Amino acid sequence: MQEAGRWVAAGSVDGSVYMLELCDGLSQMQQNEKQGVSHMLDREREKNLEARAKELRARELRARELRAKGQAKEEGAEAAVPWEERRKEVEAEFWRLTGLTGPEGVTGEGIEPSEKSSETAEQ
């Protein structure tokens, strides 16, 4: 993107490059636009965090119920894995499947998420 924000270059898979000229409404910031967009993104982030927290509470409650009944099945054992550990497993699996290198050189090579989940569940 040009520094003044009026021209945009976009490329396609076949190697074609396209130059696009933006109209004034898209290239010039309107009054309070930055603040408005920032507030909108903050609200969306809060909604997503609240939904995720609600989902985790529901999983925890379900796992507790299953343990109390003595019926901790595969689903219950998986729900007992802390979110941070599960996130790391999913991220490592993503980098392994895509064959790309993630942040800090993480490739996910040698990490088997299913083995890691079962080890965590047994502890």
Z-matrix of the N, CA and C atoms (Angstrom, degrees):
N
C 1 1.443
C 2 1.519 1 108.47
N 3 1.260 2 115.38 1 138.85
C 4 1.449 3 121.39 2 178.38
C 5 1.528 4 109.07 3 -68.17
N 6 1.309 5 116.56 4 148.22
C 7 1.468 6 120.36 5 -176.33
C 8 1.521 7 111.77 6 -58.99
N 9 1.316 8 117.72 7 -39.03
C 10 1.461 9 121.00 8 178.85
C 11 1.522 10 110.62 9 -71.93
N 12 1.335 11 117.08 10 -15.46
C 13 1.456 12 121.02 11 174.70
C 14 1.504 13 115.32 12 83.65
N 15 1.325 14 119.13 13 17.18
C 16 1.450 15 120.45 14 -177.10
C 17 1.528 16 112.72 15 -97.30
N 18 1.318 17 118.75 16 -26.67
C 19 1.456 18 123.35 17 -178.46
C 20 1.524 19 110.29 18 -115.73
N 21 1.327 20 116.39 19 139.56
C 22 1.457 21 122.64 20 178.51
C 23 1.530 22 107.75 21 -129.56
N 24 1.324 23 116.39 22 134.37
C 25 1.459 24 120.83 23 175.19
C 26 1.524 25 107.45 24 -106.40
N 27 1.317 26 116.39 25 133.09
C 28 1.466 27 121.79 26 179.19
C 29 1.518 28 108.25 27 -131.65
N 30 1.325 29 116.19 28 139.99
C 31 1.447 30 121.23 29 179.81
C 32 1.509 31 111.51 30 -115.78
N 33 1.320 32 115.82 31 157.49
C 34 1.458 33 120.58 32 178.34
C 35 1.518 34 109.28 33 -116.99
N 36 1.316 35 116.21 34 173.55
C 37 1.460 36 122.92 35 -177.86
C 38 1.525 37 111.84 36 -61.79
N 39 1.312 38 117.13 37 -34.39
C 40 1.462 39 119.82 38 -177.77
C 41 1.532 40 113.00 39 -79.13
N 42 1.329 41 118.35 40 1.67
C 43 1.458 42 122.00 41 176.48
C 44 1.510 43 114.10 42 95.96
N 45 1.302 44 118.10 43 -1.04
C 46 1.462 45 120.87 44 178.22
C 47 1.524 46 109.70 45 -72.26
N 48 1.323 47 115.88 46 143.60
C 49 1.462 48 121.64 47 177.46
C 50 1.516 49 107.73 48 -120.48
N 51 1.302 50 116.53 49 134.38
C 52 1.454 51 122.24 50 -177.81
C 53 1.518 52 109.35 51 -120.43
N 54 1.325 53 116.95 52 135.20
C 55 1.456 54 122.79 53 175.81
C 56 1.522 55 107.05 54 -104.39
N 57 1.319 56 115.55 55 127.07
C 58 1.457 57 120.62 56 -178.45
C 59 1.520 58 109.02 57 -120.14
N 60 1.316 59 116.15 58 136.23
C 61 1.450 60 120.95 59 175.83
C 62 1.520 61 107.45 60 -101.86
N 63 1.317 62 115.87 61 125.57
C 64 1.454 63 120.60 62 -178.30
C 65 1.519 64 110.87 63 -91.02
N 66 1.319 65 116.08 64 148.81
C 67 1.453 66 120.38 65 177.18
C 68 1.535 67 109.60 66 -74.40
N 69 1.316 68 116.86 67 168.46
C 70 1.465 69 121.35 68 -178.04
C 71 1.521 70 112.10 69 -60.13
N 72 1.320 71 117.48 70 -35.59
C 73 1.467 72 121.04 71 -179.39
C 74 1.516 73 113.21 72 -62.35
N 75 1.333 74 116.53 73 -28.40
C 76 1.463 75 120.78 74 179.33
C 77 1.522 76 113.07 75 -96.45
N 78 1.312 77 117.57 76 -22.77
C 79 1.462 78 119.55 77 -175.17
C 80 1.520 79 114.30 78 -98.89
N 81 1.315 80 118.17 79 -16.28
C 82 1.468 81 120.97 80 179.69
C 83 1.517 82 109.33 81 -114.14
N 84 1.336 83 114.69 82 129.50
C 85 1.460 84 119.33 83 -178.23
C 86 1.527 85 109.90 84 -71.38
N 87 1.323 86 114.74 85 133.86
C 88 1.453 87 120.71 86 178.08
C 89 1.527 88 110.05 87 -84.25
N 90 1.313 89 116.55 88 166.46
C 91 1.457 90 121.46 89 179.62
C 92 1.533 91 109.58 90 -62.02
N 93 1.317 92 117.38 91 130.59
C 94 1.469 93 125.27 92 178.73
C 95 1.526 94 113.76 93 64.73
N 96 1.317 95 118.29 94 12.10
C 97 1.461 96 120.92 95 -178.20
C 98 1.531 97 111.23 96 -64.54
N 99 1.326 98 116.67 97 -45.41
C 100 1.462 99 120.67 98 -178.42
C 101 1.524 100 110.28 99 -62.05
N 102 1.307 101 117.48 100 -44.21
C 103 1.460 102 121.87 101 179.96
C 104 1.537 103 110.71 102 -65.96
N 105 1.316 104 117.19 103 -41.26
C 106 1.462 105 120.96 104 179.81
C 107 1.518 106 112.30 105 -63.83
N 108 1.316 107 116.80 106 -44.21
C 109 1.464 108 121.24 107 179.20
C 110 1.521 109 109.84 108 -66.20
N 111 1.323 110 116.59 109 -40.60
C 112 1.463 111 120.83 110 178.47
C 113 1.531 112 111.19 111 -60.25
N 114 1.322 113 116.88 112 -44.42
C 115 1.471 114 120.55 113 178.36
C 116 1.527 115 111.25 114 -64.46
N 117 1.329 116 116.64 115 -40.62
C 118 1.462 117 120.31 116 179.53
C 119 1.534 118 110.56 117 -62.48
N 120 1.328 119 116.75 118 -45.41
C 121 1.458 120 120.05 119 179.25
C 122 1.524 121 111.98 120 -65.20
N 123 1.333 122 117.54 121 -36.77
C 124 1.465 123 121.14 122 176.85
C 125 1.531 124 110.95 123 -62.97
N 126 1.330 125 116.23 124 -42.95
C 127 1.470 126 119.54 125 178.82
C 128 1.522 127 111.15 126 -63.43
N 129 1.328 128 117.28 127 -42.49
C 130 1.461 129 120.66 128 178.80
C 131 1.527 130 111.00 129 -63.80
N 132 1.320 131 116.20 130 -41.60
C 133 1.467 132 120.24 131 178.91
C 134 1.524 133 110.26 132 -62.52
N 135 1.328 134 117.21 133 -43.23
C 136 1.463 135 121.00 134 178.58
C 137 1.526 136 111.09 135 -62.61
N 138 1.324 137 117.18 136 -41.94
C 139 1.466 138 120.65 137 177.71
C 140 1.522 139 110.70 138 -60.16
N 141 1.334 140 115.90 139 -45.03
C 142 1.463 141 120.15 140 -179.87
C 143 1.520 142 111.39 141 -64.61
N 144 1.325 143 117.89 142 -41.31
C 145 1.460 144 120.90 143 178.45
C 146 1.524 145 111.36 144 -64.95
N 147 1.327 146 116.97 145 -41.07
C 148 1.461 147 120.58 146 178.64
C 149 1.532 148 111.00 147 -64.48
N 150 1.322 149 116.43 148 -42.44
C 151 1.469 150 120.24 149 178.82
C 152 1.521 151 110.38 150 -63.49
N 153 1.326 152 116.97 151 -41.73
C 154 1.473 153 120.91 152 179.76
C 155 1.521 154 110.60 153 -65.84
N 156 1.341 155 116.95 154 -42.41
C 157 1.462 156 120.39 155 178.79
C 158 1.529 157 110.61 156 -63.15
N 159 1.323 158 117.16 157 -40.00
C 160 1.458 159 121.30 158 178.43
C 161 1.536 160 110.54 159 -63.60
N 162 1.329 161 115.92 160 -41.93
C 163 1.464 162 120.74 161 178.73
C 164 1.532 163 110.91 162 -63.68
N 165 1.325 164 116.68 163 -42.83
C 166 1.469 165 120.17 164 179.12
C 167 1.525 166 111.73 165 -65.75
N 168 1.338 167 117.30 166 -39.58
C 169 1.474 168 120.31 167 177.11
C 170 1.525 169 110.65 168 -62.62
N 171 1.328 170 116.44 169 -41.40
C 172 1.467 171 120.35 170 179.40
C 173 1.531 172 110.58 171 -64.11
N 174 1.330 173 117.44 172 -41.35
C 175 1.470 174 120.75 173 178.07
C 176 1.524 175 110.67 174 -64.68
N 177 1.328 176 115.94 175 -43.51
C 178 1.465 177 119.45 176 179.37
C 179 1.520 178 110.96 177 -61.27
N 180 1.328 179 116.33 178 -44.60
C 181 1.457 180 120.81 179 179.49
C 182 1.520 181 110.32 180 -61.55
N 183 1.320 182 116.47 181 -43.45
C 184 1.466 183 120.61 182 179.01
C 185 1.533 184 110.46 183 -63.50
N 186 1.317 185 117.04 184 -42.38
C 187 1.465 186 120.46 185 179.53
C 188 1.525 187 110.39 186 -63.82
N 189 1.322 188 117.21 187 -41.23
C 190 1.475 189 120.23 188 177.88
C 191 1.521 190 111.11 189 -62.81
N 192 1.333 191 115.56 190 -42.27
C 193 1.465 192 119.50 191 179.10
C 194 1.521 193 110.86 192 -62.58
N 195 1.325 194 116.68 193 -43.39
C 196 1.461 195 120.39 194 179.74
C 197 1.526 196 111.12 195 -64.68
N 198 1.321 197 117.01 196 -40.96
C 199 1.472 198 119.95 197 178.27
C 200 1.516 199 110.72 198 -66.25
N 201 1.323 200 116.50 199 -38.47
C 202 1.460 201 119.89 200 179.68
C 203 1.529 202 110.96 201 -64.37
N 204 1.299 203 116.70 202 -34.82
C 205 1.468 204 121.32 203 178.62
C 206 1.519 205 111.73 204 -83.53
N 207 1.329 206 116.55 205 -8.80
C 208 1.460 207 119.66 206 -178.73
C 209 1.507 208 112.90 207 75.97
N 210 1.319 209 116.33 208 21.42
C 211 1.456 210 120.60 209 -176.86
C 212 1.521 211 111.08 210 -117.04
N 213 1.306 212 117.82 211 40.38
C 214 1.469 213 120.56 212 -178.55
C 215 1.523 214 109.21 213 -67.16
N 216 1.303 215 115.04 214 95.90
C 217 1.456 216 121.66 215 179.67
C 218 1.525 217 108.97 216 -84.43
N 219 1.314 218 115.96 217 -175.56
C 220 1.468 219 121.23 218 178.22
C 221 1.523 220 111.13 219 -54.06
N 222 1.325 221 116.34 220 -42.63
C 223 1.463 222 120.53 221 -179.37
C 224 1.518 223 110.94 222 -63.02
N 225 1.312 224 117.67 223 -42.82
C 226 1.456 225 121.96 224 -179.85
C 227 1.509 226 111.70 225 -66.98
N 228 1.313 227 116.94 226 -39.14
C 229 1.464 228 120.73 227 179.04
C 230 1.525 229 109.82 228 -67.43
N 231 1.319 230 116.95 229 -38.23
C 232 1.458 231 120.08 230 179.22
C 233 1.520 232 110.80 231 -68.06
N 234 1.331 233 117.28 232 -37.06
C 235 1.459 234 120.73 233 -179.93
C 236 1.517 235 110.97 234 -68.32
N 237 1.328 236 118.61 235 -21.94
C 238 1.447 237 121.50 236 -179.01
C 239 1.531 238 112.22 237 -78.04
N 240 1.328 239 117.90 238 -10.50
C 241 1.461 240 121.27 239 179.37
C 242 1.531 241 107.99 240 -71.82
N 243 1.333 242 117.77 241 126.26
C 244 1.463 243 119.90 242 179.30
C 245 1.527 244 111.40 243 -58.18
N 246 1.316 245 116.14 244 147.33
C 247 1.457 246 121.73 245 -174.33
C 248 1.531 247 111.69 246 -58.17
N 249 1.320 248 119.11 247 -43.56
C 250 1.459 249 121.06 248 -177.72
C 251 1.527 250 111.54 249 -59.73
N 252 1.323 251 116.37 250 -42.55
C 253 1.466 252 119.59 251 178.51
C 254 1.519 253 110.52 252 -65.14
N 255 1.318 254 116.54 253 -44.14
C 256 1.467 255 121.10 254 -179.45
C 257 1.532 256 110.25 255 -63.50
N 258 1.351 257 117.09 256 -39.95
C 259 1.450 258 121.53 257 179.52
C 260 1.526 259 110.05 258 -61.38
N 261 1.341 260 116.13 259 -43.23
C 262 1.459 261 120.34 260 179.66
C 263 1.525 262 111.16 261 -63.46
N 264 1.317 263 116.62 262 -39.47
C 265 1.462 264 120.75 263 178.49
C 266 1.521 265 111.29 264 -63.97
N 267 1.333 266 115.91 265 -46.14
C 268 1.467 267 120.58 266 -178.49
C 269 1.521 268 109.81 267 -64.26
N 270 1.333 269 116.28 268 -42.37
C 271 1.456 270 120.42 269 179.65
C 272 1.529 271 111.10 270 -63.65
N 273 1.326 272 116.92 271 -43.79
C 274 1.467 273 120.93 272 179.09
C 275 1.530 274 110.25 273 -63.06
N 276 1.322 275 116.77 274 -40.71
C 277 1.461 276 120.31 275 178.50
C 278 1.525 277 110.87 276 -64.74
N 279 1.325 278 117.18 277 -39.40
C 280 1.460 279 121.44 278 177.68
C 281 1.522 280 110.48 279 -59.62
N 282 1.342 281 116.73 280 -49.53
C 283 1.463 282 120.06 281 -178.42
C 284 1.528 283 110.59 282 -64.77
N 285 1.350 284 117.17 283 -35.07
C 286 1.453 285 120.51 284 178.75
C 287 1.528 286 110.49 285 -66.66
N 288 1.329 287 117.07 286 -44.34
C 289 1.458 288 121.23 287 -177.28
C 290 1.522 289 112.44 288 -69.83
N 291 1.326 290 117.09 289 -36.57
C 292 1.462 291 119.70 290 -179.07
C 293 1.512 292 112.07 291 -80.48
N 294 1.344 293 117.55 292 -19.80
C 295 1.455 294 121.16 293 -179.17
C 296 1.515 295 112.97 294 74.48
N 297 1.328 296 116.33 295 11.38
C 298 1.460 297 120.82 296 179.49
C 299 1.516 298 109.60 297 -96.34
N 300 1.312 299 116.00 298 169.15
C 301 1.454 300 120.57 299 176.51
C 302 1.516 301 107.98 300 -103.76
N 303 1.307 302 116.47 301 127.62
C 304 1.445 303 121.58 302 -178.63
C 305 1.512 304 112.24 303 -85.11
N 306 1.328 305 116.67 304 -169.92
C 307 1.453 306 120.76 305 178.53
C 308 1.523 307 110.39 306 -60.48
N 309 1.295 308 116.13 307 144.65
C 310 1.457 309 123.46 308 179.01
C 311 1.530 310 111.70 309 60.73
N 312 1.331 311 117.73 310 27.12
C 313 1.456 312 121.55 311 175.52
C 314 1.514 313 115.26 312 74.82
N 315 1.344 314 119.30 313 13.59
C 316 1.459 315 122.07 314 -179.94
C 317 1.520 316 108.82 315 -69.58
N 318 1.320 317 117.05 316 125.05
C 319 1.463 318 120.90 317 178.23
C 320 1.516 319 111.96 318 -113.34
N 321 1.301 320 117.05 319 -19.85
C 322 1.449 321 119.96 320 -178.61
C 323 1.503 322 113.14 321 80.59
N 324 1.347 323 117.27 322 4.79
C 325 1.457 324 120.45 323 -179.37
C 326 1.517 325 110.12 324 -68.16
N 327 1.303 326 115.82 325 136.40
C 328 1.463 327 120.45 326 177.62
C 329 1.512 328 113.70 327 81.53
N 330 1.317 329 118.65 328 0.34
C 331 1.462 330 121.27 329 179.95
C 332 1.507 331 108.30 330 -104.22
N 333 1.283 332 115.77 331 121.62
C 334 1.455 333 121.61 332 177.37
C 335 1.518 334 107.41 333 -108.30
N 336 1.347 335 118.83 334 104.62
C 337 1.457 336 121.42 335 -176.36
C 338 1.518 337 114.08 336 -55.55
N 339 1.330 338 118.65 337 -37.64
C 340 1.459 339 120.17 338 -178.21
C 341 1.528 340 110.84 339 -65.90
N 342 1.333 341 117.25 340 -38.05
C 343 1.471 342 120.65 341 178.11
C 344 1.521 343 110.00 342 -68.46
N 345 1.320 344 116.44 343 -42.19
C 346 1.457 345 120.38 344 -178.17
C 347 1.527 346 110.34 345 -64.75
N 348 1.354 347 117.30 346 -41.31
C 349 1.453 348 121.35 347 179.01
C 350 1.510 349 111.43 348 -61.52
N 351 1.345 350 117.44 349 -42.98
C 352 1.448 351 119.69 350 -177.80
C 353 1.522 352 110.61 351 -70.16
N 354 1.331 353 117.92 352 -33.88
C 355 1.470 354 120.14 353 177.53
C 356 1.522 355 110.03 354 -65.47
N 357 1.332 356 116.60 355 -42.39
C 358 1.446 357 120.77 356 -179.90
C 359 1.511 358 110.95 357 -66.60
N 360 1.325 359 117.21 358 -39.46
C 361 1.451 360 121.47 359 -178.70
C 362 1.526 361 110.93 360 -66.66
N 363 1.342 362 117.88 361 -32.38
C 364 1.461 363 120.89 362 -178.73
C 365 1.522 364 111.55 363 -72.92
N 366 1.332 365 117.42 364 -26.92
C 367 1.465 366 120.61 365 -178.63
C 368 1.458 367 108.95 366 -74.99
